[in-house]
Amino acid sequence: MELKNATTALSALGHPTRLSVFRLLVEAGPDGRMPGDIAEVLSLPGATLSFHLKELTAAGLIQGEAHGRHICYRADFEAMNGLVEFLTRNCCGGDQSRCLPTARPGTPKTDRA
């Protein structure tokens, strides 16, 4: 991933609703989710969700697959990993032992915001 693609992806994820949609799709894994399910979980009107799905798709972060008249959306894990790799490329001058996160016992998972 290069700067332009990373900027587009980060811009898309910079909106709270899109970030919530993306995290929900990451959580769903390769099975993905249907728009109606996403809208219900996040309490979003269909038109609002459609706009955000379009933005995430344009940023290359999600993909939609037609199932008859319905579309199932999935996170693009290759794009997500590419973004993480871009952000951490040459971290700590290339010495990964200096910048890898350490797990802290008892650290609670963060909730969707």
C-alpha positions as semicolon CSV with decimal commas, in nm:
position;residue;x (nm);y (nm);z (nm)
1;M;0,000;0,000;0,000
2;E;0,123;0,347;-0,081
3;L;0,053;0,691;0,061
4;K;-0,244;0,776;-0,161
5;N;-0,425;0,448;-0,088
6;A;-0,345;0,472;0,283
7;T;-0,476;0,829;0,296
8;T;-0,801;0,723;0,127
9;A;-0,846;0,428;0,363
10;L;-0,769;0,631;0,674
11;S;-1,003;0,906;0,561
12;A;-1,283;0,652;0,519
13;L;-1,213;0,504;0,862
14;G;-1,198;0,853;1,014
15;H;-1,578;0,871;1,030
16;P;-1,730;0,705;1,340
17;T;-2,008;0,529;1,151
18;R;-1,778;0,391;0,883
19;L;-1,531;0,276;1,146
20;S;-1,815;0,098;1,328
21;V;-1,933;-0,068;1,007
22;F;-1,579;-0,178;0,921
23;R;-1,516;-0,319;1,269
24;L;-1,845;-0,508;1,253
25;L;-1,742;-0,660;0,920
26;V;-1,397;-0,750;1,054
27;E;-1,569;-0,920;1,347
28;A;-1,794;-1,114;1,106
29;G;-1,491;-1,258;0,929
30;P;-1,512;-1,412;0,584
31;D;-1,885;-1,481;0,621
32;G;-1,955;-1,107;0,609
33;R;-2,291;-0,951;0,681
34;M;-2,597;-0,841;0,493
35;P;-2,685;-0,469;0,496
36;G;-3,006;-0,530;0,691
37;D;-2,809;-0,699;0,970
38;I;-2,553;-0,418;0,978
39;A;-2,826;-0,154;0,988
40;E;-3,002;-0,333;1,272
41;V;-2,691;-0,383;1,485
42;L;-2,576;-0,022;1,441
43;S;-2,927;0,131;1,439
44;L;-2,874;0,300;1,104
45;P;-3,129;0,397;0,840
46;G;-3,081;0,207;0,514
47;A;-2,991;0,516;0,308
48;T;-2,727;0,621;0,561
49;L;-2,575;0,273;0,568
50;S;-2,574;0,257;0,189
51;F;-2,374;0,580;0,171
52;H;-2,116;0,452;0,420
53;L;-2,087;0,111;0,250
54;K;-2,022;0,292;-0,080
55;E;-1,744;0,499;0,080
56;L;-1,578;0,195;0,239
57;T;-1,600;0,007;-0,091
58;A;-1,449;0,301;-0,282
59;A;-1,164;0,310;-0,028
60;G;-1,096;-0,058;-0,098
61;L;-1,165;-0,165;0,260
62;I;-1,472;-0,380;0,198
63;Q;-1,618;-0,582;-0,086
64;G;-1,975;-0,668;-0,172
65;E;-2,079;-0,999;-0,323
66;A;-2,417;-1,041;-0,488
67;H;-2,639;-1,319;-0,357
68;G;-2,938;-1,301;-0,585
69;R;-3,096;-0,963;-0,519
70;H;-2,899;-0,914;-0,199
71;I;-2,539;-0,814;-0,136
72;C;-2,320;-0,957;0,136
73;Y;-2,041;-0,725;0,252
74;R;-1,706;-0,844;0,383
75;A;-1,398;-0,669;0,513
76;D;-1,107;-0,689;0,272
77;F;-0,851;-0,840;0,508
78;E;-0,569;-0,805;0,256
79;A;-0,635;-0,430;0,235
80;M;-0,662;-0,404;0,614
81;N;-0,333;-0,587;0,664
82;G;-0,174;-0,373;0,393
83;L;-0,280;-0,059;0,579
84;V;-0,139;-0,189;0,907
85;E;0,183;-0,284;0,730
86;F;0,205;0,062;0,573
87;L;0,154;0,229;0,912
88;T;0,417;0,016;1,083
89;R;0,673;-0,006;0,802
90;N;1,019;0,067;0,942
91;C;0,876;0,106;1,292
92;C;1,151;0,189;1,541
93;G;1,407;0,201;1,262
94;G;1,327;-0,156;1,164
95;D;1,399;-0,303;1,508
96;Q;1,064;-0,472;1,573
97;S;1,172;-0,587;1,917
98;R;1,155;-0,222;2,028
99;C;0,805;-0,146;1,903
100;L;0,594;-0,459;1,930
101;P;0,305;-0,410;2,170
102;T;0,321;-0,604;2,490
103;A;0,010;-0,772;2,620
104;R;-0,094;-0,647;2,958
105;P;-0,276;-0,901;3,176
106;G;-0,630;-0,802;3,257
107;T;-0,656;-0,539;2,985
108;P;-1,026;-0,520;2,892
109;K;-1,138;-0,524;2,528
110;T;-1,262;-0,188;2,407
111;D;-1,626;-0,155;2,306
112;R;-1,749;-0,039;1,970
113;A;-1,785;0,335;1,971
